[in-house]
């Protein structure tokens, strides 16, 4: 899954009009947090139920 996320992120960021990519996860979904972290995302915001991750 991490490789799939990396490939999608790389493709999106290679588009001339894309500056960053945002992903969200449920706060209790630890596996998804790890996938996004391994793919290079950083946690940048949160709501009551979600974490928001950013790829630059």
Long-range contacts (C-beta under 8 A, 24 or more apart in sequence): 1-35, 2-35, 2-38, 2-39, 5-35, 5-36, 5-39, 6-39, 6-40, 9-39, 9-40, 9-41, 9-55, 12-55, 13-55, 13-56, 19-56, 20-54, 20-55, 20-56, 21-54, 21-55, 22-52, 22-53, 22-54, 22-55, 23-52, 23-53, 23-54, 23-55, 24-50, 24-51, 24-52, 24-53, 25-50, 25-51, 25-53, 26-50, 26-51, 27-51
